Amino acid sequence: MRAVGLTRFGGPEVLNVIDLPEPHAGAGEVRIRVRAAVVNPVDTLIRGGLSPIRPTAVRPAVPGLDVAGTIDEVGPSSSARLAIGDDVMAMVNPTRAAGGGYAEWVVLPEAWVTRMPAGASHAEAATLPMSGLTALNGLDHLGLRPHSRLVVTGAAGAVGGYAVQLAKEAGHQVLVDAAPKDLELVRSLGADEIVERGPDVAARIRALWPDGADAALDAAVIGPALLPAVRRAGSLVYVRSRPDQVAFEQQAAERQVALSYAFVHEYDGRPDKLDLLGRLAATGRISLRVAGVFPPEGAAEAHRRLEAGGVRGRLVLEF
């Protein structure tokens, strides 16, 4: 089968279309004929050697955390929840021996897979699993009381955008930071208040909410500079650790702000979580944003575009 992989770390140029053995579904597994795989920031970390994945000439690394496609093989001992011919989406964990989602076929445990939102294309559906589950996991970690005040950074991005929409669906008041060019977008997602992104963002948040936010979801990885925006005994969830992580944790403790990490793979094998996101997407309550589509041979260009910044939505490889 065709896949996009790498045998050495480096820039986008190390990504190539390669030929790998076609996988088959084992017990409790399903095989997806992949039609769309999303290019995520994590994929650039895999490519650059900043993940546990170590490629070799014999076993290339295949990135990709999000796929959508059609089930074409069901292994023994699987339930009747999914069947051959179902259009599905899934989050993939590339650290598994089978690799990631940049491939024509992916085999996954059945519990990792759910049906696509009704009315969505494969490209649109593929944008939902990893980003949507990260946002949902972060909000679940915060455990907000009804009608809380929540700050979401990076709201114009995929994770932040889903966080805004999920928080509004739950009835919270949401303040976001945004660049001027993204004002219309973040308003369309449901933001109640908007401040300009950049240095001193916490002071601008406090100018609108003098008592501070009850919580923050830091999708932009601002880190310690965001802490003053959160009230004492509030909480902050972050999506990626930072070089100053120790200082971040110390400052949070001094301010009595509870820190937690949105680790998306806590939701591996949780079809209930992915089903929830699918239902919300099917009814238009969360958005599926495709920023561009590339063939497998265009994977390097997709990585270049992602790393150039400013992408609103997700870039998709179509097989």
C-alpha positions as CSV (number, residue, x, y, z in Angstrom):
1,M,0.0,0.0,0.0
2,R,1.0,3.6,-0.4
3,A,1.9,5.6,2.7
4,V,3.8,8.8,3.5
5,G,6.7,8.1,5.8
6,L,10.3,9.0,6.7
7,T,13.4,7.0,7.4
8,R,15.4,9.9,8.9
9,F,14.5,13.0,10.8
10,G,14.6,16.5,9.2
11,G,12.5,19.1,7.4
12,P,9.5,18.5,5.2
13,E,11.8,17.1,2.5
14,V,12.3,13.8,4.4
15,L,8.6,12.9,3.8
16,N,8.2,10.5,0.8
17,V,5.5,8.3,-0.6
18,I,6.6,4.7,0.3
19,D,5.3,1.2,-0.2
20,L,4.4,-0.8,2.9
21,P,2.7,-4.2,3.3
22,E,-1.1,-4.0,3.3
23,P,-2.4,-4.6,6.9
24,H,-5.3,-6.8,7.8
25,A,-7.8,-6.7,10.7
26,G,-7.1,-9.0,13.6
27,A,-9.4,-10.0,16.5
28,G,-11.4,-7.0,17.7
29,E,-10.1,-4.8,15.0
30,V,-11.4,-3.1,11.8
31,R,-9.5,-2.0,8.7
32,I,-10.2,1.5,7.3
33,R,-9.6,2.3,3.7
34,V,-8.3,5.8,4.4
35,R,-9.7,8.6,2.2
36,A,-8.4,11.5,4.2
37,A,-5.6,12.0,6.8
38,V,-5.0,15.3,8.6
39,V,-1.7,17.1,8.9
40,N,-1.3,18.1,12.6
41,P,1.4,20.0,14.5
42,V,2.3,16.8,16.3
43,D,3.2,15.3,12.9
44,T,5.9,17.9,12.5
45,L,7.3,16.9,15.9
46,I,7.4,13.2,14.7
47,R,9.2,14.3,11.5
48,G,11.7,16.4,13.5
49,G,12.6,13.7,16.0
50,L,10.8,15.3,19.0
51,S,8.6,12.2,19.7
52,P,9.3,8.7,21.0
53,I,9.0,7.4,17.4
54,R,12.3,6.3,15.9
55,P,12.3,5.4,12.2
56,T,14.7,3.0,10.5
57,A,15.4,2.1,6.9
58,V,13.5,-1.2,7.6
59,R,10.6,0.3,9.4
60,P,9.9,3.9,8.3
61,A,7.9,6.2,10.6
62,V,4.4,7.0,9.4
63,P,2.9,10.2,11.0
64,G,-0.8,11.0,11.2
65,L,-3.2,11.1,14.1
66,D,-6.6,11.7,12.3
67,V,-8.2,9.6,9.5
68,A,-11.5,9.2,7.9
69,G,-12.5,6.5,5.4
70,T,-14.5,3.4,4.8
71,I,-14.4,0.1,6.7
72,D,-13.5,-2.7,4.3
73,E,-12.5,-5.5,6.7
74,V,-13.7,-6.5,10.1
75,G,-11.7,-8.9,12.3
76,P,-13.1,-11.8,14.4
77,S,-14.5,-11.1,17.8
78,S,-15.6,-7.6,16.8
79,S,-19.0,-6.4,17.9
80,A,-21.8,-5.5,15.5
81,R,-21.3,-1.8,16.2
82,L,-19.5,-1.2,12.9
83,A,-19.7,-3.0,9.6
84,I,-18.0,-3.2,6.2
85,G,-19.1,-0.2,4.2
86,D,-19.5,2.2,7.1
87,D,-17.9,5.6,6.6
88,V,-15.9,6.3,9.8
89,M,-13.4,8.5,11.5
90,A,-10.8,7.7,14.1
91,M,-7.9,9.1,16.1
92,V,-4.7,7.1,15.5
93,N,-1.8,6.7,17.9
94,P,1.4,6.7,15.7
95,T,3.5,5.1,18.5
96,R,1.7,1.8,17.8
97,A,3.7,-0.7,15.8
98,A,1.3,-0.2,12.9
99,G,2.2,3.4,12.6
100,G,0.1,6.5,11.9
101,G,-2.6,7.5,9.5
102,Y,-0.7,8.8,6.4
103,A,-1.5,5.5,4.6
104,E,-4.1,3.9,2.3
105,W,-5.1,1.5,5.0
106,V,-5.1,1.7,8.8
107,V,-6.0,-1.1,11.2
108,L,-7.3,-0.1,14.6
109,P,-9.1,-1.6,17.6
110,E,-12.8,-1.3,16.9
111,A,-13.3,0.9,20.0
112,W,-11.1,3.6,18.5
113,V,-13.4,4.1,15.5
114,T,-16.8,5.7,15.1
115,R,-19.1,6.7,12.3
116,M,-18.6,10.0,10.5
117,P,-20.9,12.9,11.2
118,A,-23.9,12.8,8.8
119,G,-23.4,15.0,5.8
120,A,-19.7,15.5,6.3
121,S,-17.1,14.7,3.6
122,H,-14.2,12.4,4.4
123,A,-11.8,15.5,4.5
124,E,-14.1,17.3,6.9
125,A,-14.6,14.3,9.2
126,A,-10.9,13.7,9.4
127,T,-10.4,17.2,11.0
128,L,-12.4,16.3,14.0
129,P,-10.9,13.4,16.1
130,M,-7.6,14.6,17.5
131,S,-8.4,18.3,17.8
132,G,-11.9,17.8,19.0
133,L,-10.9,15.2,21.6
134,T,-8.0,17.4,22.8
135,A,-10.5,20.2,23.4
136,L,-13.0,17.9,25.0
137,N,-10.4,16.3,27.2
138,G,-9.1,19.7,28.4
139,L,-12.6,20.9,29.3
140,D,-13.3,17.6,31.1
141,H,-10.1,18.1,33.1
142,L,-11.3,21.6,34.1
143,G,-14.6,20.3,35.4
144,L,-16.2,23.7,35.2
145,R,-19.3,24.6,37.2
146,P,-22.3,25.8,35.2
147,H,-22.0,29.3,33.7
148,S,-18.2,29.6,34.4
149,R,-16.0,32.2,32.9
150,L,-13.4,30.6,30.6
151,V,-10.5,32.0,28.7
152,V,-9.5,30.1,25.5
153,T,-6.2,31.0,23.8
154,G,-5.5,30.1,20.2
155,A,-9.3,30.2,19.5
156,A,-8.7,30.7,15.7
157,G,-6.8,27.3,15.6
158,A,-8.4,23.9,15.5
159,V,-8.1,22.9,19.2
160,G,-9.0,26.4,20.5
161,G,-11.9,26.7,18.1
162,Y,-13.4,23.4,19.2
163,A,-12.9,24.4,22.9
164,V,-14.8,27.7,22.3
165,Q,-17.7,25.8,20.7
166,L,-17.8,23.0,23.2
167,A,-17.7,25.5,26.1
168,K,-20.5,27.5,24.6
169,E,-22.5,24.3,24.1
170,A,-22.1,23.7,27.9
171,G,-23.3,27.2,28.7
172,H,-20.1,28.9,29.7
173,Q,-19.0,32.5,29.1
174,V,-15.9,32.5,26.8
175,L,-13.2,35.1,26.3
176,V,-10.6,34.6,23.7
177,D,-7.5,36.2,22.3
178,A,-7.2,36.9,18.6
179,A,-5.4,38.8,15.9
180,P,-7.4,41.4,14.1
181,K,-7.6,39.2,11.0
182,D,-9.3,36.5,13.0
183,L,-12.0,38.6,14.7
184,E,-14.8,37.5,12.4
185,L,-13.8,33.8,12.7
186,V,-13.7,33.8,16.5
187,R,-17.0,35.7,16.7
188,S,-18.6,33.1,14.5
189,L,-17.4,30.3,16.8
190,G,-19.3,32.0,19.7
191,A,-16.8,34.0,21.6
192,D,-18.4,36.4,24.1
193,E,-15.4,38.6,24.6
194,I,-12.3,39.2,22.5
195,V,-8.9,40.7,23.4
196,E,-5.9,41.3,21.2
197,R,-3.4,38.5,21.3
198,G,0.2,39.1,22.2
199,P,2.3,40.4,25.1
200,D,0.3,41.5,28.2
201,V,-2.7,39.5,27.2
202,A,-3.5,38.7,30.9
203,A,-3.8,42.4,31.7
204,R,-6.2,42.9,28.8
205,I,-8.3,39.9,30.1
206,R,-8.3,41.4,33.6
207,A,-9.5,44.7,32.2
208,L,-12.6,43.0,31.0
209,W,-12.9,40.5,33.9
210,P,-11.4,42.3,36.9
211,D,-12.0,39.3,39.2
212,G,-10.2,37.0,36.7
213,A,-11.4,33.9,34.8
214,D,-12.5,30.8,36.6
215,A,-10.4,28.8,34.2
216,A,-8.3,28.9,31.1
217,L,-7.6,26.5,28.2
218,D,-4.3,27.4,26.8
219,A,-4.3,26.1,23.2
220,A,-1.8,28.7,22.2
221,V,0.8,27.5,24.7
222,I,1.2,30.9,26.3
223,G,2.1,29.3,29.6
224,P,3.1,31.4,32.7
225,A,2.1,34.7,31.2
226,L,-1.5,33.6,31.2
227,L,-1.6,32.7,34.9
228,P,-2.5,36.3,36.1
229,A,-5.7,36.1,34.0
230,V,-7.0,33.3,36.2
231,R,-8.4,34.0,39.7
232,R,-6.9,32.3,42.8
233,A,-8.2,28.8,43.2
234,G,-9.0,28.7,39.5
235,S,-7.6,26.3,37.0
236,L,-5.7,26.1,33.8
237,V,-5.3,23.3,31.3
238,Y,-2.5,23.3,28.7
239,V,-2.1,21.2,25.6
240,R,1.7,21.0,25.4
241,S,4.5,21.2,27.9
242,R,7.1,24.1,27.6
243,P,10.8,24.5,28.1
244,D,9.9,26.5,31.3
245,Q,7.6,23.9,32.6
246,V,9.1,23.7,36.1
247,A,8.8,27.5,36.5
248,F,5.3,27.3,35.1
249,E,4.3,24.8,37.7
250,Q,5.9,26.8,40.5
251,Q,4.2,30.0,39.5
252,A,0.9,28.3,39.3
253,A,1.3,26.9,42.8
254,E,2.2,30.3,44.1
255,R,-1.0,31.8,42.5
256,Q,-3.0,28.8,43.7
257,V,-4.0,27.9,40.2
258,A,-4.5,24.2,39.5
259,L,-2.6,23.0,36.4
260,S,-3.6,20.0,34.3
261,Y,-2.6,18.6,30.9
262,A,-5.0,17.8,28.1
263,F,-3.5,14.4,27.1
264,V,-5.6,13.4,24.1
265,H,-4.6,9.7,24.2
266,E,-6.5,9.4,27.5
267,Y,-9.5,9.0,25.1
268,D,-8.0,6.2,23.0
269,G,-10.7,3.6,22.8
270,R,-13.5,6.0,24.0
271,P,-16.0,5.9,21.2
272,D,-18.5,7.7,23.4
273,K,-16.4,10.8,23.4
274,L,-15.9,10.7,19.6
275,D,-19.6,9.9,19.1
276,L,-20.5,13.0,21.1
277,L,-18.3,15.2,18.8
278,G,-19.8,13.6,15.8
279,R,-23.4,14.3,16.9
280,L,-22.5,18.0,17.6
281,A,-20.8,18.3,14.2
282,A,-23.8,16.7,12.4
283,T,-26.1,19.3,13.9
284,G,-23.7,22.2,13.1
285,R,-22.9,23.0,16.7
286,I,-19.2,22.5,16.1
287,S,-17.5,23.3,12.9
288,L,-15.4,21.1,10.6
289,R,-12.8,23.4,8.9
290,V,-10.7,22.2,6.0
291,A,-7.9,24.7,5.1
292,G,-6.5,22.8,2.2
293,V,-6.3,19.4,0.5
294,F,-3.2,17.7,-0.9
295,P,-2.3,14.4,-2.5
296,P,0.1,12.1,-0.7
297,E,2.9,13.4,-2.9
298,G,2.1,16.9,-1.5
299,A,2.7,16.0,2.1
300,A,6.0,17.9,2.3
301,E,4.3,21.0,0.9
302,A,1.4,20.6,3.5
303,H,4.0,20.5,6.3
304,R,5.7,23.6,4.9
305,R,2.4,25.4,4.8
306,L,1.5,24.3,8.4
307,E,4.9,25.4,9.7
308,A,4.6,28.8,8.0
309,G,1.7,29.6,10.4
310,G,-1.6,31.2,9.9
311,V,-3.5,28.1,8.8
312,R,-7.1,28.3,9.9
313,G,-8.6,24.8,9.9
314,R,-6.7,21.7,9.1
315,L,-4.7,20.6,6.0
316,V,-5.7,17.2,4.7
317,L,-4.0,14.5,2.7
318,E,-6.4,12.7,0.4
319,F,-5.7,9.1,-0.6
